[in-house]
Amino acid sequence: MIYGVDVFTFHDVLEICKKPNKAKLNKVAKEQILKSQKNVQKIVESDRCVYGINTGFGPLCDTKISADETAQLQYNLIISHAVGVGKPIDKEFSKIMIIAKVHALSKGFSGVSLEVIERLILMLEKDIIPVVPEQGSVGASGDLAPLAHLVLPLLGLGQVWEGDEIFETMDVLDRHGLEPLVLGPKEGLGLINGTQFILAHAIKGLEKFEYLLNLADMTAAMSIEAYRGSESPFKKELHDIRPFEGSKKVAARMLKFLKGSENMKAHEDCERVQDPYSMRCVPQVHGASRNAFEHLKMMAETELNSVTDNPIILSAEESISGGNFHGQLMALPLDYATLAAAELGNISDRRSYLLLEGKYGLPRLLTESSGLNSGFMIPQYTSAALVTENKTLCFPASADSIPTSLGQEDHVSMGSISGRKFNQVLGNLVNILSVELMFAAQGLEFRRPSKCSKIIEENFAIIRSKVKKLEDDRLIGKDMLAIAELINERKFKVEA
């Protein structure tokens, strides 16, 4: 993969995180970078006034800066903007930010030098990863504060991860025989203008969301097996006449998950007319969430392969001060995806509740000795609490805006908050699905000797490798955590 030349997918970025050497700069990319750097130098040598190259920033855009003060201007920009607060984002988020930033800068419209870009790549390859606080971006002039923290180590400032530990940057640079860099004209602005914080949260969220969408389908199938629900709502003919791609895909997957199930055969002669919505409408609800995933994927990959700083340097004669750094294009789909992920948890909790009711051959609370034992009563409380927390996180951050920079930046996206909330909801969804999986596995115990479909039996065995059937009350909180760990480690078979 070639930075600045190839079209990257979000999967490509995640692969580069694991194997940084998979992406390089080639001759074409280097030529693009050097040409843009020369264009900036020509602007500096001219008498023209160009924002961010020989002027101040934001509301100080009408203040001319002399050529002798250029390096100090860029240095001051970075240190004055590194004002993030809160816990550090996960190290992998910082890696994704570097990869996305290098890819954008290498397209040759930013005026950032080859030396700076190569240093960022070197840091990635040597696993010297900047520590970036999670809060402080309004997502409009790009992610100014997070990106300032990301590039502080270029100046020998800030902190970095090395392995699993955090160190002062200069201590790590000394160990590797590296000197801090001096930034040239436009470089500071090119480094901290952009949407890479928002984008990193979208990319990491997409990875988790993709797996959880597949897991939610399998989990629903396991619950339907335990409930002895009907597979008829998943027939192709039904979805062909309302042909949304997401629901068609989920319906087809559900039929595959349930193929060969003895529980489905047992349902054929029962007196039930139809199942509750949380079982019957899995294709429509899960499918809508899949549609949101596809929309976010499309938008994130467009953003990944875009130039999002400002001003854009087209030539030595033409630069454009525009708004490519504005996060609205990512904030809206992130808010949409957050709602979609929350809905997977919402419907999952309803299926969990159905399995506790004591209907159709299942004992109340999924225990044969309720009264003395509470059985699975209380894990559903946890699920309900997480579902409600997710609902509170669904308020769209992009619906808000607050003026900054003395009104120069008078409409902002809040996309960084959208990205953080999206990942919070996905984290809660893991635990909600772990509750449903625990309940579904317990429910299947009461359907023996009937066998489930092959893939559901395989996933049932995966659960039972960590969590045994509940006979009497025990510390089932540990069971929930064990299943959540199986989810996070991608142990379940989710491809129908």
N, C-alpha and C positions, 0 to 999 in steps of 0.2 A: 504494500500500500504506500502511496506517495502523497505526502502532505502537500496541500495546495493544488494538487493536480487531479487525483482520483476523487470520485464521489464516494463518501463514506456513509455507511449505514450505522445505526446505533449499535448493532452487533459488532461491527468493525471496531468501534471505539472500545467496547468492553473487551474485545480480544487484544487490542493494543495495551490496555491496562494490565493484562496478564503477561503479555510478551511485548514490551516496548520496542524491541528491535524489529517488529513486523512492519513498522512505518518508518519511512526515511524521507529525506530531501533528495531529489534527483537534480539533474542539470537544468531542466525546465523550471522547476520550483525555485532554484537558486537564482536563475536569471530574472524571474518575476520579482523576487525580493530585492535584488540589487538594483534593478531598474527603478523600482518605487523609491528606494532609499536615495538614489541619485536625483530623482525628481524633487524630493523634499530639500535636498541640499541646494538645488538651483533656486528654489523658492526662497530659501534663507538668504542666498546671495543677491536676490533681487530686492527691489524696493517695495514690492507688493505686501500688503497686510493680509495674512491668511490665518484664520482662527486656529489656535492651538500650536501653531508653528512659531510665530513671532508675536503672539498676543497672549494675554491672560485667559483664564477659563471661566465658563459660566457667565455671571454678570460682569466679569472683568474682561469680556471679550473685546472691549474697545480700548484696552490698555496695551500699547505697543511695548514689546520686549526687545532689547538689543541683542545682536548676535552673540556678544560676549556673555550674556546672561542665560543663554539657551540651556546649558547643562544644569544650572541651578534651578531654572524653571521646571524642568522635567523631574528633578530630584524632589523639589518642593511639592510638586503635584502628587507624587506617590506617597510621601510621608504624611501629607495633610489629609489624604483621602483614606488612609488606613485606620479607620475609626469603627470597625466592626465590633460587636459585642456578642456575648453568649458563648455556648460551648463550641468547640471546633467541629466542623463537619467531618464526617468519616473520611479517612485518608483516600478512599477510592473516589469520592466526589472530587477531591482536589486533583487527583490524577486525570479524571475526565475533563476538568476545567483546563488543565494544561494542554491536553490533546486537542480539544476543541479550539483553544486559543491559537496554538501553533498552526493548525489547519487553516484557520481564517487568515492569520497574518501572512501565511505563505502564498496566498493568492495574489499578493503584490499590489494591494491598493491602500496599504496602511503606512508605508514609509518606515517600518521597523527594520533594523539592520539584521543581516544574516548572523552576526555574532550573537545578538540577543536571542534570536530564534534558536540557534544551535545550543545556547546555554540552557534554554528551557527543555530541549530534547535531551540534553546530557543529564539534567536533573532527573528527568523521568527514567532514563536508563540506569542511573546510579541509585535510584530509589531515594532521592532527596526531595521530599514532597512538602510543599509549603503548608503550614497550619493556617486555616481560614476560619474565622468565626462565622456562626450561622446567621447572625442578624445584622442589619444595617443597610440593606439595599432596598430602594424603592422601585427598582427595575425600570428605569427610564433612561438615564444617561448611560444605560447599561447598568451592570452590577458594580458600581464604582468602588464601594468599600470592600466587598469580597475580592475583587480583582486586584485592588491595591495590596491587600494582604498576600495574594497569590504571587505578586511580583516583588514584594519586599526583599526576598532572598537574593534577587539579582543585584541588589545594592548592598548585600551583606547584612541586611536588617531582618527583624522578625524571627520567627521560629520555624523549624522544619521537622517533619517526621523522618527518621532514619530507622528502617525496620519498624518496630512497634513502639519506639520511644520518641519523645519530643526533645529537641536540643535547640540551643541558640544557634542561629544560622552561621555566624562566623566560626564557631567551634567546628562545625561540620565542613565548611569550606576549607578551613585550615587542614583538616584531616585528609581532604581530597586534593590539596594543593591548588585550590581555585581562588582567584582574586575577585572581589566585587567588580561590577561593570559600571561604566559611566555612560549614562543615557544621552543620546544625541537628540536633535530636533524632532519633535512629533512623537518620539518613542514612548514617553510616559503616557501620553494621551491614547496612543494606539494600543497600549497594553491594558489600560483600565477601562476604556470604552468597549462595551460588548455585553453579550447576554450569556456568558459562559457559566455563570452560577445557576441561572434559571435552567439552562440547557442541561447541565450536569444532573440536576434533580429530575428533569424529564427523562433523560436517558436511563439513569439508574432505576427510576420508577417504572419505566417501560419494561425493563428486564424482569422485575418482580411481578408486575401486573400481568405480563404474558403468561407466566407460570401459574399465577393464582386464578386466572380465567380458566385455564385448562383443569386445574385442581378443583375449582368450584363445580365444573360439569361432572367430574368423577365423583365428587362428594355427594352431589345431588342424586346421582345414580345409585350410590350406596344407600342413601336414605330411602329412596323409592323402593329398593330391594327390601330394606328392613320394614317399611310400611306396607309392602305388597301393593304398591300403587300400580297404575296402568301405564303402559308404554304407548297407547294409541295417540296421545297428544303430540307425539314426536314423529308421526308418520309424514313422509315426504309430501303427500298430496295436500296436507293442510298448509304447509309452509310454502308450497309453490304458488298458492293463490294470495299470499302476502309476502312477497319474496325479498325481505330484507336479508342482506348477506349474513349478518351476525346470527339471526335466529335460524336461518337455514343451516348454518354450520353447526350450531349447538344441537339442533334437532337430530341431525345426522350422527353427531357424536353420541348423543344419548342412546340412540338405537343400537349403536355398536357396543356401548358400555353394557347394555342390558341383553345383548344377544346370547341366547342359550340359557337364560336364567330359568330355573325351576320355580322361583318365586313369581315370575311373570305368568307362568302357566297356571299356578295356583290361583291367580287373580281372575282368570278368564271366566270362571263360573260363579264369582261372588255377586252379591246383590248391590254393590256400590255403583252408582251411576257415573260419578266423576269425583276426581280428587280435588283437594283445596288448591288454590292458586299457586302456592309456593312449590307444589309438585308439578301441577299441570302447566304452569306458565314459565317453566325454566327456559325454554328456547327464547321466549319473548323478552324476559328480563335479563338473563345472561347474554342474550344476543345483542340487546341494546348496549350493554357494557362493552361488548366486543366491538361494536361500531365506534364507540368512543375511543377505545384503544387504537383502532386503525386511524382515526382522525389525528390523535396525538402523535402517533408514529410518523405520519405523513408530514405534519407540521415540524416536528423535532428534526427530522432528517433534512427538511428544507433549510431550517435554521443552521444545522450543523455544517452545511455546505455553502453558507452565506458569509458575507463580510458585514460585520455589525458594529464597526467602530466609526469614528467621526473626527475630522472630515475625511472623506474618501479622496485619495489622490489619483486622478485619472492621467495626469501628465504634469510636466513642469509648468504648463500654462493654465491647467484647469484642475481645481479642487472643488468639491461640493460639500458644503456644510448642511447636512440633512438630519434624518432621524432614524437611521438604520439600527441604532442602539436601543430603540424603544421596545420594551418587553411585551407589549400588548398582544402581539401575534402569538406568543407562547403562553401568556397568562390566561387567555380565554380557554384554549384547549386543555390546559392543565386544570383549570377549575371544573371543566366538563368531565375530565377523566377522574377527578376526585369524587364527584358525585357518582359516577359510574362504578368506581371501586366500592364506595360506601353501600351502594345498592346490592352488590354481591353479598355483603355482610348482612344487610337487612333481610333479604330473602332466606339466607342461610339460617339465621336465628329463628325464623318462622318454621322452617323444617325441623329444627331441633325441638321446638316447642311441641309440634305435632307428635313427635316420637315419644314424648313424655305423657301424653294424655291418657294412655291406657286403652286405646281402641284397636280393634281388628286383630286381636290376639297378642298384642304387646301389653305387658303389665304396667301399671301406673308407675311413673318415675323410673321405668326400666329396671325395677328390682322386684323380686318375688317376695320380699319380706319388708315392705314399706311399713312405716309406723315406727318400729324399732330403728329402722334404717331410713335415712333421707334419700338414699339412692342418688340419682342425678339431678335432684331438684336445684341445687345451688349453682352448678356450672352454668346453667341457663341464665342466672342472674348476671354472671360475669359477661356472658355473651350480650345480654341486653344492655349492660352498662357500656360496653365497647361500641355497640351499634349506636347508642345515643350520643356517645362522644364523637363518633364519626359524623353524625348528623350536625353537630355543632361546628365541625370542621368544614362542612360543605358550604358555608357562607362564602360566596366568591370574593376572593381578595381583589380581583380585577374590577369589582363594582365600586371600589374606593379609589380616590386620588387625593393627594394633598400637595399643594405647591411647595417647591423647594428652589434653592439657588436664587433667592430674592425675586421669584416669579419668572425667571428665565425658563425654568423647568416647571411649567405650570400645570402639566398633566402627566401623571406617572402611572405605571401599570401595576405595581405591587406584585409583579410576577414571581419574585423571589419567595414571597409568602405563599403564593399558589403552589410553587414547587415543593416547599417544605411541608405544607399541609397534605399534599398528595402522598408523599412518602409516609407521613404519620398515619394516614388512613390505611395504607397498605400494610403497615406494621400491625395495626389493630385487626385487620382482616385475617391475618395469619392466625391469630388467637381465636377469632370467631369460628373459622373453619375447623380449627383443632377441636373445638367443642362439638360441632356437628359430626365430625369423623368419629369421635369417641362414642357419641350416642348411637350413630349408625352401626358401628361395630357391635355394640352391646345389643342393639335390636336384632341383628342377624343371629345372635346366639339363640334367640327364641324362635327362629325359623328353621332350625335344624330338625330333621336331616336334609331339608331342601338345600340345594346348592345354588349359589349365585353364578353369574357369568364368570368366565375365566379371569378377566382382568379385575373384577371386583373381589374375587377370592384371593387374588395375588395381593391386592392392596389391603384386604382384611388381614392377611398373614403378616404384612409389614407392620400394621398397628399392633397385632398380637405379639410381635417380636419384642415390643417395648412395654405394652400395656395389656395386662391380663383381664379376663372377664371379671366384672364386679359382682361379688357374692354378698359381702357385707361391707358397711362403710369403711373406708380407708382414706388415706391422704390422696384424693383424686386430683388435687391441684398439681401434684407431680406428674400424673398421667397426662393432663392437659399440656404441660410444659414439654413432656417427652414427645407428644405428637406435633407440637409446634416446632420442635427441633427437627423432626423428620421433614416437615414442610420446608423449613429454612435450608435444609441440606438437600432438597430436591430428591428425596428418596421415593416418593410416590410415583407410580406409573400413570401418567395422565394423557398419553396419546392413545386414543381409541383405535 
